[in-house]
Amino acid sequence: MKRPRTAILAATAAVLVAGGLGLWWSWHPGKAGSASGSQTLETENLKLETRPPLHPAVARIVGEGPAMPYLRFFHLLKEIPTDLAEHDIAALLDLVSGPAPEAFRETEWGSLANDIEEALTVQTRPSATVARGLRDIYRDESRPRIQRDYALQHIGGFAIFLVRTRDDPMPEASREILDSLLADLRHAASDPSKPWAGTSLNLLDGILRAAESRSIVVRDLDPAALVALALPIAGNPSLPLNARLPALQLAGRHRSPEAAALARSFLADPASPVMLVQCSAAVLGQGGSRNDLPLLEDALASASRHTAPALREAIRSLSPPQTHP
Protein backbone atom coordinates (compact mmCIF):
# COMPACT_ATOMS: atom_id res chain seq x y z
CA MET A 1 0.00 0.00 0.00
CA LYS A 2 1.34 3.44 -0.92
CA ARG A 3 1.84 5.91 1.89
CA PRO A 4 -0.11 9.23 1.62
CA ARG A 5 1.83 11.95 -0.17
CA THR A 6 1.64 14.22 2.92
CA ALA A 7 3.24 11.51 5.04
CA ILE A 8 6.08 11.12 2.53
CA LEU A 9 6.72 14.88 2.50
CA ALA A 10 6.69 14.99 6.27
CA ALA A 11 9.13 12.10 6.51
CA THR A 12 11.43 13.79 3.97
CA ALA A 13 11.40 17.02 5.93
CA ALA A 14 12.17 15.16 9.14
CA VAL A 15 15.19 13.51 7.51
CA LEU A 16 16.55 16.84 6.29
CA VAL A 17 16.15 18.42 9.71
CA ALA A 18 17.78 15.47 11.41
CA GLY A 19 20.85 15.98 9.23
CA GLY A 20 21.89 12.53 8.00
CA LEU A 21 19.47 10.27 9.89
CA GLY A 22 17.88 9.00 6.66
CA LEU A 23 19.92 5.81 6.59
CA TRP A 24 19.12 5.15 10.27
CA TRP A 25 15.43 5.89 9.61
CA SER A 26 15.20 3.34 6.78
CA TRP A 27 16.82 0.44 8.72
CA HIS A 28 15.94 1.08 12.37
CA PRO A 29 13.35 -1.35 13.80
CA GLY A 30 9.90 0.07 14.05
CA LYS A 31 10.44 2.83 11.47
CA ALA A 32 9.39 3.08 7.85
CA GLY A 33 11.29 0.55 5.69
CA SER A 34 12.61 -1.37 8.71
CA ALA A 35 10.72 -4.57 7.96
CA SER A 36 12.05 -4.96 4.43
CA GLY A 37 15.55 -3.93 5.47
CA SER A 38 15.69 -6.40 8.33
CA GLN A 39 14.33 -9.16 6.13
CA THR A 40 17.00 -8.46 3.52
CA LEU A 41 19.78 -8.66 6.09
CA GLU A 42 18.34 -11.84 7.55
CA THR A 43 18.09 -13.40 4.09
CA GLU A 44 21.71 -12.57 3.27
CA ASN A 45 22.88 -13.91 6.61
CA LEU A 46 20.87 -17.09 6.05
CA LYS A 47 22.51 -17.53 2.63
CA LEU A 48 25.95 -17.21 4.19
CA GLU A 49 25.07 -19.67 6.93
CA THR A 50 23.59 -22.30 4.58
CA ARG A 51 26.22 -22.03 1.80
CA PRO A 52 28.10 -25.35 1.63
CA PRO A 53 31.69 -25.14 2.83
CA LEU A 54 34.38 -25.30 0.17
CA HIS A 55 36.61 -28.31 -0.20
CA PRO A 56 39.70 -27.64 1.97
CA ALA A 57 42.05 -27.50 -1.02
CA VAL A 58 39.72 -25.13 -2.89
CA ALA A 59 39.33 -22.94 0.20
CA ARG A 60 43.12 -22.57 0.44
CA ILE A 61 43.47 -21.91 -3.28
CA VAL A 62 40.90 -19.11 -3.43
CA GLY A 63 41.65 -17.75 0.04
CA GLU A 64 45.42 -17.98 0.49
CA GLY A 65 46.64 -18.80 -3.01
CA PRO A 66 46.72 -15.29 -4.51
CA ALA A 67 49.20 -14.19 -1.83
CA MET A 68 51.39 -17.31 -1.92
CA PRO A 69 54.78 -17.56 -3.58
CA TYR A 70 54.46 -18.98 -7.08
CA LEU A 71 55.95 -22.42 -6.37
CA ARG A 72 53.86 -22.95 -3.23
CA PHE A 73 50.71 -22.09 -5.14
CA PHE A 74 51.78 -24.35 -8.01
CA HIS A 75 52.16 -27.35 -5.69
CA LEU A 76 48.90 -26.57 -3.92
CA LEU A 77 47.03 -26.91 -7.23
CA LYS A 78 48.08 -30.58 -7.34
CA GLU A 79 45.66 -31.16 -4.46
CA ILE A 80 42.55 -30.33 -6.50
CA PRO A 81 40.42 -33.50 -6.44
CA THR A 82 38.47 -34.92 -9.39
CA ASP A 83 35.12 -35.05 -7.58
CA LEU A 84 34.51 -31.37 -6.90
CA ALA A 85 31.03 -30.09 -6.07
CA GLU A 86 29.47 -27.38 -8.22
CA HIS A 87 30.10 -24.66 -5.64
CA ASP A 88 33.80 -25.60 -5.57
CA ILE A 89 33.91 -25.44 -9.37
CA ALA A 90 32.22 -22.03 -9.31
CA ALA A 91 34.76 -20.72 -6.78
CA LEU A 92 37.71 -21.82 -8.91
CA LEU A 93 36.17 -20.38 -12.06
CA ASP A 94 35.62 -17.07 -10.27
CA LEU A 95 39.31 -17.06 -9.41
CA VAL A 96 40.61 -17.74 -12.93
CA SER A 97 38.03 -15.42 -14.48
CA GLY A 98 38.98 -12.49 -12.29
CA PRO A 99 41.98 -10.18 -12.50
CA ALA A 100 45.44 -11.63 -12.05
CA PRO A 101 46.64 -11.34 -8.43
CA GLU A 102 49.23 -8.62 -7.97
CA ALA A 103 51.75 -11.13 -6.59
CA PHE A 104 52.19 -12.84 -9.99
CA ARG A 105 53.52 -11.81 -13.37
CA GLU A 106 51.17 -12.35 -16.30
CA THR A 107 53.01 -15.47 -17.47
CA GLU A 108 53.02 -16.93 -13.94
CA TRP A 109 49.31 -16.36 -13.48
CA GLY A 110 48.64 -17.75 -16.95
CA SER A 111 50.45 -20.95 -15.98
CA LEU A 112 48.58 -21.26 -12.67
CA ALA A 113 45.20 -20.56 -14.25
CA ASN A 114 46.06 -23.12 -16.92
CA ASP A 115 46.54 -25.81 -14.25
CA ILE A 116 43.27 -24.90 -12.53
CA GLU A 117 41.36 -25.06 -15.81
CA GLU A 118 42.89 -28.42 -16.66
CA ALA A 119 41.81 -29.82 -13.28
CA LEU A 120 38.26 -28.62 -13.93
CA THR A 121 38.03 -30.40 -17.29
CA VAL A 122 38.90 -33.87 -15.96
CA GLN A 123 36.30 -34.14 -13.23
CA THR A 124 34.58 -37.50 -12.92
CA ARG A 125 31.24 -35.70 -13.25
CA PRO A 126 31.53 -33.33 -16.25
CA SER A 127 30.20 -29.86 -15.53
CA ALA A 128 28.42 -27.59 -17.98
CA THR A 129 29.53 -24.72 -15.71
CA VAL A 130 33.14 -25.43 -16.68
CA ALA A 131 32.28 -25.42 -20.40
CA ARG A 132 30.54 -22.04 -20.06
CA GLY A 133 33.35 -20.59 -17.98
CA LEU A 134 36.02 -21.58 -20.50
CA ARG A 135 33.93 -20.23 -23.36
CA ASP A 136 33.47 -16.90 -21.61
CA ILE A 137 37.23 -16.57 -21.04
CA TYR A 138 38.09 -17.52 -24.64
CA ARG A 139 35.56 -15.11 -26.17
CA ASP A 140 36.41 -12.15 -23.92
CA GLU A 141 38.51 -9.92 -26.16
CA SER A 142 39.57 -7.75 -23.22
CA ARG A 143 41.63 -10.59 -21.74
CA PRO A 144 45.31 -11.24 -22.46
CA ARG A 145 45.90 -13.53 -25.41
CA ILE A 146 47.61 -16.17 -23.24
CA GLN A 147 44.46 -16.56 -21.11
CA ARG A 148 42.21 -16.91 -24.14
CA ASP A 149 44.56 -19.37 -25.81
CA TYR A 150 44.77 -21.57 -22.72
CA ALA A 151 40.99 -21.53 -22.36
CA LEU A 152 40.55 -22.64 -25.97
CA GLN A 153 43.06 -25.47 -25.50
CA HIS A 154 41.10 -26.66 -22.47
CA ILE A 155 37.85 -26.49 -24.42
CA GLY A 156 39.40 -28.97 -26.84
CA GLY A 157 40.95 -31.02 -24.05
CA PHE A 158 37.58 -31.21 -22.29
CA ALA A 159 35.95 -32.47 -25.49
CA ILE A 160 38.65 -35.12 -26.01
CA PHE A 161 38.26 -36.21 -22.37
CA LEU A 162 34.52 -36.69 -22.87
CA VAL A 163 35.01 -38.72 -26.05
CA ARG A 164 37.62 -40.93 -24.40
CA THR A 165 35.83 -41.54 -21.10
CA ARG A 166 32.07 -41.42 -21.63
CA ASP A 167 29.96 -44.42 -22.53
CA ASP A 168 28.76 -44.91 -26.09
CA PRO A 169 26.08 -43.77 -26.66
CA MET A 170 27.07 -40.78 -24.57
CA PRO A 171 24.74 -39.71 -21.73
CA GLU A 172 22.60 -36.76 -22.75
CA ALA A 173 24.13 -34.38 -20.19
CA SER A 174 27.64 -35.12 -21.48
CA ARG A 175 26.40 -34.95 -25.05
CA GLU A 176 25.09 -31.42 -24.49
CA ILE A 177 28.40 -30.33 -22.98
CA LEU A 178 30.30 -31.83 -25.94
CA ASP A 179 28.03 -30.04 -28.40
CA SER A 180 28.76 -26.70 -26.73
CA LEU A 181 32.52 -27.37 -26.78
CA LEU A 182 32.43 -28.28 -30.49
CA ALA A 183 30.54 -25.06 -31.20
CA ASP A 184 33.30 -23.06 -29.49
CA LEU A 185 36.01 -24.81 -31.52
CA ARG A 186 34.15 -24.18 -34.79
CA HIS A 187 33.80 -20.54 -33.74
CA ALA A 188 37.57 -20.34 -33.21
CA ALA A 189 38.24 -21.89 -36.62
CA SER A 190 35.78 -19.61 -38.40
CA ASP A 191 38.28 -16.72 -38.62
CA PRO A 192 41.64 -18.10 -39.83
CA SER A 193 43.30 -14.70 -39.37
CA LYS A 194 43.08 -15.15 -35.59
CA PRO A 195 46.08 -16.74 -33.85
CA TRP A 196 44.09 -19.72 -32.51
CA ALA A 197 42.46 -20.83 -35.76
CA GLY A 198 45.16 -23.45 -36.25
CA THR A 199 44.88 -24.55 -32.62
CA SER A 200 41.16 -25.13 -33.04
CA LEU A 201 41.71 -27.22 -36.19
CA ASN A 202 44.25 -29.35 -34.36
CA LEU A 203 41.84 -29.82 -31.48
CA LEU A 204 38.94 -30.76 -33.73
CA ASP A 205 41.15 -33.33 -35.41
CA GLY A 206 42.27 -34.53 -31.98
CA ILE A 207 38.63 -35.20 -31.12
CA LEU A 208 38.29 -37.22 -34.32
CA ARG A 209 41.39 -39.24 -33.44
CA ALA A 210 40.01 -39.92 -29.97
CA ALA A 211 36.76 -41.15 -31.52
CA GLU A 212 38.65 -43.32 -34.02
CA SER A 213 40.64 -44.92 -31.20
CA ARG A 214 37.34 -46.11 -29.69
CA SER A 215 35.63 -46.85 -33.03
CA ILE A 216 32.83 -44.41 -32.26
CA VAL A 217 31.29 -41.58 -34.25
CA VAL A 218 31.04 -38.05 -32.89
CA ARG A 219 27.77 -36.53 -33.97
CA ASP A 220 28.13 -33.40 -36.11
CA LEU A 221 31.88 -33.85 -36.50
CA ASP A 222 32.31 -35.23 -40.00
CA PRO A 223 35.87 -35.74 -41.31
CA ALA A 224 34.90 -34.63 -44.82
CA ALA A 225 33.40 -31.40 -43.48
CA LEU A 226 36.51 -30.78 -41.43
CA VAL A 227 38.76 -31.28 -44.48
CA ALA A 228 36.53 -28.91 -46.46
CA LEU A 229 37.03 -26.32 -43.72
CA ALA A 230 40.80 -26.82 -43.67
CA LEU A 231 41.65 -26.78 -47.39
CA PRO A 232 40.88 -23.10 -48.12
CA ILE A 233 42.96 -22.12 -45.10
CA ALA A 234 45.90 -24.29 -46.13
CA GLY A 235 45.93 -22.87 -49.65
CA ASN A 236 45.58 -19.18 -48.78
CA PRO A 237 49.03 -17.50 -48.91
CA SER A 238 47.72 -14.38 -47.19
CA LEU A 239 47.00 -16.26 -43.97
CA PRO A 240 49.57 -16.86 -41.23
CA LEU A 241 51.46 -20.14 -41.21
CA ASN A 242 50.20 -20.99 -37.74
CA ALA A 243 46.78 -21.44 -39.36
CA ARG A 244 47.87 -22.91 -42.71
CA LEU A 245 50.17 -25.63 -41.34
CA PRO A 246 47.59 -27.30 -39.05
CA ALA A 247 45.04 -27.06 -41.87
CA LEU A 248 47.38 -28.81 -44.33
CA GLN A 249 48.30 -31.43 -41.74
CA LEU A 250 44.65 -32.15 -40.99
CA ALA A 251 43.69 -32.51 -44.64
CA GLY A 252 46.77 -34.61 -45.30
CA ARG A 253 46.02 -36.97 -42.42
CA HIS A 254 42.67 -37.69 -44.00
CA ARG A 255 44.41 -38.51 -47.32
CA SER A 256 42.78 -35.62 -49.14
CA PRO A 257 43.79 -35.52 -52.84
CA GLU A 258 43.47 -31.73 -52.71
CA ALA A 259 45.93 -31.61 -49.79
CA ALA A 260 48.42 -33.70 -51.79
CA ALA A 261 48.04 -31.32 -54.73
CA LEU A 262 48.71 -28.34 -52.47
CA ALA A 263 51.78 -30.07 -51.04
CA ARG A 264 53.17 -30.63 -54.54
CA SER A 265 52.72 -26.98 -55.41
CA PHE A 266 54.49 -25.89 -52.21
CA LEU A 267 57.43 -28.22 -52.86
CA ALA A 268 57.74 -26.97 -56.43
CA ASP A 269 57.97 -23.36 -55.21
CA PRO A 270 61.54 -22.51 -54.11
CA ALA A 271 60.18 -19.58 -52.08
CA SER A 272 58.07 -21.82 -49.80
CA PRO A 273 58.91 -21.31 -46.11
CA VAL A 274 60.86 -24.04 -44.33
CA MET A 275 57.96 -25.23 -42.20
CA LEU A 276 55.66 -25.41 -45.20
CA VAL A 277 58.20 -27.58 -47.03
CA GLN A 278 58.47 -29.86 -44.01
CA CYS A 279 54.70 -30.16 -43.71
CA SER A 280 54.26 -30.75 -47.45
CA ALA A 281 56.85 -33.53 -47.42
CA ALA A 282 54.99 -35.21 -44.57
CA VAL A 283 51.67 -34.92 -46.42
CA LEU A 284 53.10 -36.59 -49.52
CA GLY A 285 54.88 -39.21 -47.48
CA GLN A 286 51.54 -40.12 -45.98
CA GLY A 287 49.15 -39.65 -48.88
CA GLY A 288 51.23 -39.31 -52.04
CA SER A 289 52.36 -41.92 -54.53
CA ARG A 290 55.56 -43.12 -56.15
CA ASN A 291 54.91 -40.59 -58.88
CA ASP A 292 55.89 -37.94 -56.32
CA LEU A 293 59.40 -39.33 -55.88
CA PRO A 294 61.02 -37.17 -58.65
CA LEU A 295 59.55 -34.01 -57.09
CA LEU A 296 60.76 -34.99 -53.62
CA GLU A 297 64.23 -35.87 -54.91
CA ASP A 298 64.50 -32.54 -56.75
CA ALA A 299 63.51 -30.73 -53.57
CA LEU A 300 66.06 -32.75 -51.60
CA ALA A 301 68.84 -31.74 -54.01
CA SER A 302 68.51 -28.12 -52.91
CA ALA A 303 67.26 -28.76 -49.37
CA SER A 304 68.65 -27.15 -46.23
CA ARG A 305 69.55 -29.04 -43.10
CA HIS A 306 66.13 -28.04 -41.79
CA THR A 307 64.08 -29.49 -44.66
CA ALA A 308 66.24 -32.44 -45.74
CA PRO A 309 65.14 -34.85 -42.96
CA ALA A 310 61.44 -34.47 -43.80
CA LEU A 311 62.10 -34.92 -47.51
CA ARG A 312 64.22 -38.02 -46.91
CA GLU A 313 61.51 -39.52 -44.73
CA ALA A 314 58.87 -38.92 -47.41
CA ILE A 315 61.12 -40.52 -50.04
CA ARG A 316 61.69 -43.51 -47.78
CA SER A 317 57.94 -43.90 -47.22
CA LEU A 318 57.12 -43.89 -50.95
CA SER A 319 60.06 -45.88 -52.26
CA PRO A 320 59.42 -49.52 -53.21
CA PRO A 321 60.84 -52.01 -50.74
CA GLN A 322 64.27 -53.21 -51.71
CA THR A 323 64.63 -56.87 -52.55
CA HIS A 324 67.77 -58.77 -51.68
CA PRO A 325 68.96 -61.75 -53.74
Secondary structure, DSSP 4 states (H G I P E B T S, - for coil): -PPPHHHHHHHHHHHHHHTS-HHHHHHSTTSTTHHHHHHHHHHHHHHHHHSPPPPHHHHHHHHTGGGS-HHHHHHHGGG--SS--HHHHHHHHHHHHSPPPTTS-HHHHHHHHHHHHHHHHT-SS--HHHHHHHHHHHH-TTS-HHHHHHHHHHHHHHHHHHHHHS-SSPPHHHHHHHHHHHHHHHHHHT-TTSTTHHHHHHHHHHHHHHHHHTT---TT--HHHHHHHHHHHHT-TTS-HHHHHHHHHHHHHTT-HHHHHHHHHHHH-TTS-HHHHHHHHHHHHHH--GGGHHHHHHHHHT--TTTHHHHHHHHHHHSPPP---
